[in-house]
Amino acid sequence: MKKLSFILYLFMYLTIFTQISLAQSTNSDDGYLTYSTENHPKANGLKITMKYPSDWEAEEGDRPHIVQKFISPSRLSIFMIYVREIPGYVAKAYELIDENDFDETFDFDVAKEFIPKNAKLIDKRVTKIEGLLTFIVEYSSYSERAEFEIYTQNILYLMIYKKNAISFQALVADAKGYENRAKNRMRNTRLTFQKMVNSVVIHNKWEEEPDDSYEIYGIIFFVIVGGAIWIAINIYRKSKKNNAKRISSGGDNRDQSISTTESIMKNPEFLTSNEEQTDNINYIKNLNVNDSTQSKKIGIGRFRYLINFIVTIAVSFFGLYLILSEENMAKLLIGTALVISAAIFLIISTIKRLKNIGYSPWLTLLLFLHAFAGIIIFICLVFRENYSIIKKHDLPAKIVLIILVGVLLAGIIMAFIDF
């Protein structure tokens, strides 16, 4: 009898103790389970851990990019983890946003871009999760499924880590007409949602190995830039020597022929009839052009400048791709070096082309002004050799000008049509 009483007493004690323990664990961190995205095919290699209530059910995301969803016992409160790969330049632009201007940048117009078109924006704010600047957008929306209308209140947390957009979406739902009940549910569940978000850990952010190869990347950077500067200096010196040789060998004769041409053209005896005058002027101008081709050519021609310009654009875009594609110091330094080298190459090509046209090389400085850079490049691509003397466009230049005018007129006409 005593043995039976002891067993009953022990059973009652364990039952009560278990109930008390379960009640305590539900209201504390012990009542939360830990979920990890490690090795999940939709997580893009990210290891994200998060705690969620033990009485909630974890289910696989049905749609693309939804890694996991957690559903409350009532099935009217849901929390989802969403991971999607984004272009590198978007991630880089996100990193370049000044933290002090982040809230101003993230205005209500921007916030509306993150929610459905028929949704109503409730609030927007900025916070940090795992040290990453995070957008928070609250909105409500209606949706229809199988002729049943549902009202939801949503909280969207959006951040960017490397080339991944990570978002956590918390929502409560109810039938249309029971909006107040859904709003009350959001007030009661908001604290749970906040605990879940605050428990998020992005392990990739903290498990990255430090990069100890900055010296090697720095050497690569300075070798490329230094080599480009060295080549530029040598090209400039060589061009200067060639110009000196040209002047000593035949440049004076050409200058003399030009001055003789001008004096002849001013001579009244030269100005006979209009027809003869035109023939004589064309003859002398062609003679000057022939003299210039026979003597040492100054600078580079249009075709050579076009090739150099295409090479500059290609190298610049490749350099920008390396800069914006990854968070990699090697690519960042090499990309920067390529962009600087391409800029130096374009400057040298423009100087030589302006000399070929007969304009001052100092006009190259206008490349640094956005309003005039296009004009200088256009002149270098279109104007013929010795244009400052001849002051007459040849057939290729006229064709390019006609095409340009046609494109401008077509753009104006299309603008008016759209308007």
Residue pairs with C-beta under 8 A, 6 or more apart in sequence:
24 30
25 31
25 54
26 53
26 54
26 55
29 51
31 53
31 54
31 55
32 51
32 52
32 53
32 54
32 195
32 199
33 51
33 52
33 53
33 54
33 58
34 49
34 50
34 51
35 49
35 50
35 51
35 52
35 58
35 68
35 70
36 47
36 48
36 49
37 43
37 46
37 47
37 48
37 49
37 67
37 68
37 81
37 83
38 47
38 203
40 67
40 68
42 61
42 64
42 65
42 66
42 67
42 83
43 67
43 83
44 83
44 85
44 164
45 204
46 83
46 161
46 164
46 166
46 202
46 204
47 202
47 203
47 204
47 207
48 67
48 81
48 83
48 166
48 200
48 201
48 202
48 203
49 199
49 200
49 201
49 203
50 81
50 196
50 197
50 199
50 200
50 201
51 195
51 196
51 199
52 58
52 70
52 79
52 196
53 70
53 72
53 192
55 72
55 73
56 70
56 71
56 72
56 73
56 79
57 70
57 71
57 73
58 68
58 69
58 70
59 68
59 69
59 70
59 71
60 68
60 69
61 67
61 68
61 69
61 80
61 81
61 82
65 82
65 83
65 84
66 80
66 81
66 82
67 81
67 82
67 83
68 80
68 81
69 78
69 79
69 80
69 81
70 78
70 79
70 80
70 196
71 77
71 78
72 78
72 189
76 172
76 173
76 174
76 182
76 185
77 170
77 171
77 172
77 173
77 185
77 189
77 192
78 170
78 171
78 172
78 173
79 168
79 169
79 170
79 171
79 193
79 196
80 168
80 169
80 170
81 166
81 168
82 165
82 166
82 167
82 168
82 169
83 164
83 165
83 166
84 164
84 165
85 163
85 164
85 165
86 160
86 163
86 164
86 165
87 163
88 163
88 324
88 325
88 326
89 324
89 325
90 160
91 160
91 162
91 163
91 327
92 323
92 324
94 133
94 160
95 160
97 105
97 133
99 133
102 126
102 133
103 125
103 126
106 124
106 126
106 135
108 121
108 124
111 121
111 124
111 135
111 137
112 121
114 135
114 137
114 156
114 158
115 121
115 137
115 139
115 141
115 154
115 156
116 139
116 141
118 141
118 142
119 139
119 140
119 141
119 154
120 139
120 140
120 141
121 137
121 138
121 139
122 138
122 139
122 140
122 153
123 136
123 137
123 138
124 135
124 136
124 137
124 138
125 136
126 133
126 134
126 135
126 136
127 134
127 136
128 134
129 157
129 159
129 197
129 198
129 200
130 159
130 161
130 200
130 201
130 202
130 205
131 205
132 159
132 160
132 161
132 202
132 205
133 159
134 157
134 158
134 159
135 156
135 157
135 158
135 159
136 155
136 156
136 157
136 158
137 154
137 155
137 156
137 158
138 153
138 154
138 155
138 156
139 153
139 154
139 156
140 151
140 152
140 153
140 154
140 179
141 151
141 152
141 154
142 149
142 150
142 151
142 152
142 176
143 149
143 150
143 152
144 150
148 175
149 175
149 176
150 173
150 174
150 175
150 176
151 173
151 174
151 175
151 176
151 178
151 179
151 182
152 171
152 172
152 173
152 182
153 171
153 172
153 182
153 183
153 186
154 169
154 170
154 171
155 169
155 170
155 171
155 190
155 193
156 167
156 168
156 169
157 167
157 168
157 169
157 170
157 197
158 165
158 166
158 167
159 165
159 166
159 167
160 166
161 202
161 204
161 205
162 204
162 327
163 326
166 202
168 196
168 197
168 200
170 189
170 193
170 196
170 197
172 182
172 185
172 186
172 189
173 182
174 181
174 182
174 185
211 329
213 329
213 330
214 329
216 330
217 329
217 330
217 333
217 334
218 333
220 330
220 333
220 334
220 337
221 333
221 334
221 336
221 337
224 334
224 337
224 338
224 341
225 337
225 340
225 341
227 341
228 337
228 340
228 341
228 344
228 345
229 344
232 344
232 345
232 348
235 348
236 348
239 299
239 352
242 296
243 296
243 298
245 296
246 295
246 296
246 298
249 295
249 296
250 294
250 295
250 296
251 295
251 296
253 291
253 295
254 288
254 291
254 292
254 295
257 287
257 288
257 291
258 288
258 389
261 284
261 285
261 287
261 288
264 270
264 284
265 281
265 284
270 277
270 280
271 277
285 390
285 392
288 386
288 389
288 390
289 385
289 386
289 390
292 385
292 386
297 356
297 385
298 355
298 356
299 351
299 352
299 353
299 354
299 355
299 356
299 357
300 308
300 349
300 352
300 353
300 356
301 353
301 356
301 385
302 353
302 380
302 381
302 382
302 383
302 384
302 396
304 349
305 349
305 350
305 352
305 353
305 380
305 381
306 381
308 345
308 346
308 349
309 346
309 349
309 377
309 380
309 381
311 342
311 345
312 342
312 343
312 345
312 346
312 349
315 338
315 339
315 341
315 342
315 345
316 338
316 339
316 342
316 343
318 335
318 338
319 334
319 335
319 336
319 337
319 338
319 339
319 342
320 335
320 339
321 335
322 331
322 332
322 334
322 335
322 338
323 331
323 332
323 335
323 336
323 339
325 331
346 367
347 364
347 367
349 380
350 364
350 367
350 376
350 377
350 380
351 361
351 364
353 380
354 360
354 361
354 363
354 364
354 379
354 380
355 361
356 385
356 386
357 379
357 380
357 383
357 384
357 385
357 386
357 387
357 388
358 386
358 387
358 388
358 389
359 379
359 388
363 376
364 376
366 372
366 373
366 375
366 376
367 373
367 376
367 377
381 400
382 393
382 397
382 400
382 401
383 393
383 397
384 390
384 393
384 394
384 396
384 397
387 393
393 401
